[in-house]
Structure formats: C-alpha cells, structure tokens
Amino acid sequence: MIVIVFFEDSIHWVQHKKVEQANRKECTIANLDVSIKPVIEVIDLNPSPYQETDISMAPRVVGVGRGFVQEKDLRFASELAIELSAALGCTRSIAEELHWLPRQSYIGISDKIIKPDLYVAVGISGQIQHIIGVRDAKLIVAIDTYENAPIFHSADYGIIGDLYEILPALTAALRNNNIPVASMSPLR
C-alpha cells in the first residue's frame, strides 16, 4: 500500500511492506521535492437552488416524495417552502436513488428525525420509515393524489389532488395572504 500526503510544496509518500518473519510492518518514508501546480481552476460558484440547512432544527419543513415526476418540478415545492419560510426535505428515494436533493435533506428513520411546528408532505405516500421521521411534528399537512395513501393516517390536514395544481394555487394564496386556515378542521 502506498499513502501519498500533500504538504504545501512537497509530497510525502509512505510505502508499507509486510515483513513475513516478524509479522509486522516496515515503513520507508521518502520526501520528494516537487512544486505542486494547481490543476483545478474555479470558473464560477453557483449556490444550490435548495438550501442546505439542518432540517432537524427547522420550525417548518416542506417534504417531497416520488409524486414529483421530474427533478425540475421540485421548484413548485421550493416556491411553497419560500412562502412558508420553510426548509425543503425529502424521502430516501429522492435523496439516495434519484439524487435530486442532498442527503442532508432526507427525512426518515435512517437519517433525520424532525419535530417542526409545521410539516407539509407533498407527493409522499407515507411509508413507515418516513412517518417515524416526522411523527413528532406539531402539525402535518399531506398532499397526495391517492385517497388511501398511508400519509393521511398521520396527517392533521389532508388535500387529495394533483400536486401540480395544488402547489401553485397554495403558493399563490400564501403570497396573497388569502388562505382560510380558520375554517379547516384537523383529521386527527
């Protein structure tokens, strides 16, 4: 095994050899003087379109799931999150399989357990691994096309319908301060 360590203007390398008789490692260290020239040039810095905050500490979170057909469609959820001053989270499949959002956004038993005041689940069926990650939210609003989606069993409010119609309307209503929240009654 060869280990190369970079220091300011030199490279140090270490070669490990197994000495058979004593069953121990012998190391040879060499210092090679070379000038390191940068091979990477930064052309532009573009921030991620999705904030990379610690969602476990966020007071409001909008979560996205497989109900979204394309990555570019996440803009609908992102716009809603902006209006709610919320962080953007996701299911395991969005972060680990599709790589649409960073892994730090993954909510569920295997990663982030969140306890926000408001959690809006969009296009999330509600598998138990995800529900465990959000069950301590004070208020859960679920948006899904499937009336029998498990997420509705954990939701305080449920909206059954197409997220591509609901999210733009909900975002516009928030933008215009035109949401009749007082007339809603919780599901649980």
C-alpha positions as CSV (number, residue, x, y, z in Angstrom):
1,M,0.0,0.0,0.0
2,I,1.3,3.5,-0.8
3,V,-0.1,6.5,1.0
4,I,0.6,9.9,-0.5
5,V,0.2,13.0,1.7
6,F,0.3,16.5,0.1
7,F,2.0,19.3,2.1
8,E,2.5,22.9,0.8
9,D,5.2,22.3,-1.8
10,S,6.2,18.7,-1.4
11,I,4.8,15.2,-1.5
12,H,5.5,12.7,1.2
13,W,4.9,9.1,0.5
14,V,4.9,6.1,2.7
15,Q,5.3,2.5,1.5
16,H,4.2,-0.3,3.8
17,K,5.7,-3.8,3.3
18,K,4.7,-6.8,5.3
19,V,7.8,-8.4,6.9
20,E,6.8,-12.1,6.8
21,Q,9.1,-13.4,9.5
22,A,8.1,-11.0,12.3
23,N,4.6,-10.3,11.0
24,R,4.9,-6.6,11.4
25,K,5.1,-3.6,9.1
26,E,8.2,-1.8,8.0
27,C,7.8,1.7,6.7
28,T,10.0,3.6,4.2
29,I,9.4,7.3,4.2
30,A,10.7,9.5,1.4
31,N,10.4,13.2,0.8
32,L,10.1,14.2,-2.9
33,D,10.6,17.9,-3.5
34,V,8.2,18.9,-6.3
35,S,6.3,22.0,-6.9
36,I,2.6,21.5,-6.9
37,K,0.8,23.4,-9.6
38,P,-2.9,23.8,-9.3
39,V,-4.8,21.6,-11.8
40,I,-8.2,22.9,-10.8
41,E,-9.5,26.3,-11.9
42,V,-12.6,27.7,-10.3
43,I,-14.7,29.2,-13.1
44,D,-17.9,30.0,-11.3
45,L,-19.6,29.4,-8.0
46,N,-23.3,28.6,-8.1
47,P,-25.2,28.0,-4.9
48,S,-27.5,25.1,-4.7
49,P,-31.1,26.0,-5.6
50,Y,-32.1,24.3,-2.4
51,Q,-30.9,25.5,1.0
52,E,-28.6,23.1,2.8
53,T,-29.7,23.8,6.4
54,D,-30.1,21.4,9.2
55,I,-33.7,20.5,8.7
56,S,-33.9,18.8,12.1
57,M,-33.9,22.3,13.6
58,A,-36.2,24.0,11.1
59,P,-39.6,25.2,12.5
60,R,-41.3,24.5,9.2
61,V,-40.4,21.8,6.6
62,V,-41.9,21.0,3.1
63,G,-41.1,17.4,2.3
64,V,-41.1,16.0,-1.2
65,G,-41.5,12.4,-2.5
66,R,-42.0,10.3,-5.6
67,G,-45.2,12.1,-6.5
68,F,-42.9,14.5,-8.4
69,V,-42.3,13.3,-11.9
70,Q,-39.1,15.3,-12.8
71,E,-36.4,17.0,-10.8
72,K,-37.2,20.3,-12.3
73,D,-40.7,20.0,-10.8
74,L,-39.3,20.4,-7.3
75,R,-39.4,24.1,-8.0
76,F,-43.1,24.0,-7.0
77,A,-42.2,22.7,-3.6
78,S,-39.3,25.1,-3.3
79,E,-41.6,28.1,-4.1
80,L,-44.0,26.9,-1.4
81,A,-41.2,26.5,1.1
82,I,-40.0,30.1,0.4
83,E,-43.6,31.4,1.1
84,L,-43.7,29.4,4.3
85,S,-40.1,30.3,5.3
86,A,-39.6,26.5,5.4
87,A,-36.7,24.1,4.8
88,L,-37.0,21.6,2.0
89,G,-36.8,17.9,2.9
90,C,-37.4,14.7,1.1
91,T,-37.9,10.9,1.2
92,R,-35.0,8.4,0.9
93,S,-35.7,7.7,-2.7
94,I,-35.4,11.4,-3.7
95,A,-32.1,11.8,-1.9
96,E,-30.4,8.4,-2.4
97,E,-31.9,6.9,-5.5
98,L,-32.7,9.9,-7.7
99,H,-30.1,12.3,-6.1
100,W,-32.5,15.2,-6.7
101,L,-31.8,16.7,-3.2
102,P,-28.7,16.4,-1.0
103,R,-28.6,13.5,1.5
104,Q,-28.9,16.1,4.4
105,S,-32.5,16.7,3.2
106,Y,-33.5,13.0,3.7
107,I,-36.2,12.6,6.4
108,G,-36.8,9.2,8.0
109,I,-35.8,6.6,10.5
110,S,-32.4,6.1,8.8
111,D,-31.5,9.8,8.7
112,K,-33.2,12.9,10.0
113,I,-35.9,12.9,12.7
114,I,-37.7,16.2,12.6
115,K,-40.0,18.0,15.1
116,P,-41.2,21.1,13.2
117,D,-44.2,23.2,14.1
118,L,-45.4,22.5,10.5
119,Y,-44.6,19.7,8.1
120,V,-46.1,19.7,4.6
121,A,-45.7,16.3,2.9
122,V,-46.1,16.6,-0.9
123,G,-46.3,13.6,-3.1
124,I,-45.2,11.3,-0.2
125,S,-47.1,8.1,0.2
126,G,-46.2,7.7,3.9
127,Q,-44.1,4.6,4.3
128,I,-43.4,3.8,8.0
129,Q,-39.7,4.7,7.7
130,H,-40.7,8.3,6.7
131,I,-43.5,8.6,9.2
132,I,-41.2,7.8,12.1
133,G,-39.1,10.7,10.9
134,V,-42.0,13.2,11.0
135,R,-44.4,11.9,13.6
136,D,-43.4,14.4,16.3
137,A,-44.3,17.4,14.0
138,K,-46.9,19.6,15.7
139,L,-49.0,19.9,12.5
140,I,-48.8,17.7,9.5
141,V,-50.4,18.6,6.2
142,A,-50.4,15.9,3.5
143,I,-50.9,16.5,-0.3
144,D,-51.3,13.4,-2.4
145,T,-53.4,12.1,-5.3
146,Y,-54.2,8.8,-3.6
147,E,-57.0,9.0,-1.1
148,N,-55.8,5.8,0.7
149,A,-52.2,6.9,1.0
150,P,-50.8,6.0,4.4
151,I,-49.6,9.6,5.0
152,F,-53.2,10.6,5.6
153,H,-53.4,8.5,8.7
154,S,-50.6,10.6,10.3
155,A,-51.8,14.0,8.9
156,D,-53.8,16.7,10.7
157,Y,-54.9,18.0,7.3
158,G,-55.1,16.2,4.0
159,I,-55.5,17.5,0.5
160,I,-56.3,14.9,-2.1
161,G,-55.4,16.0,-5.5
162,D,-52.7,16.7,-8.1
163,L,-49.7,18.4,-6.6
164,Y,-49.1,20.2,-9.9
165,E,-52.5,22.0,-9.5
166,I,-52.5,22.3,-5.7
167,L,-48.9,23.7,-5.1
168,P,-49.1,26.7,-7.5
169,A,-52.6,27.6,-6.1
170,L,-51.4,27.2,-2.4
171,T,-48.3,29.2,-3.1
172,A,-50.3,32.0,-4.8
173,A,-52.8,32.1,-1.9
174,L,-49.9,32.4,0.6
175,R,-48.3,35.1,-1.5
176,N,-51.6,37.0,-1.5
177,N,-52.4,36.2,2.2
178,N,-55.6,34.6,1.0
179,I,-55.8,31.2,2.9
180,P,-58.9,30.5,5.1
181,V,-57.0,28.4,7.7
182,A,-59.5,29.1,10.5
183,S,-62.2,27.2,8.6
184,M,-60.2,23.9,8.5
185,S,-60.7,21.1,11.0
186,P,-57.9,18.6,11.7
187,L,-58.1,15.0,10.5
188,R,-56.6,13.5,13.7
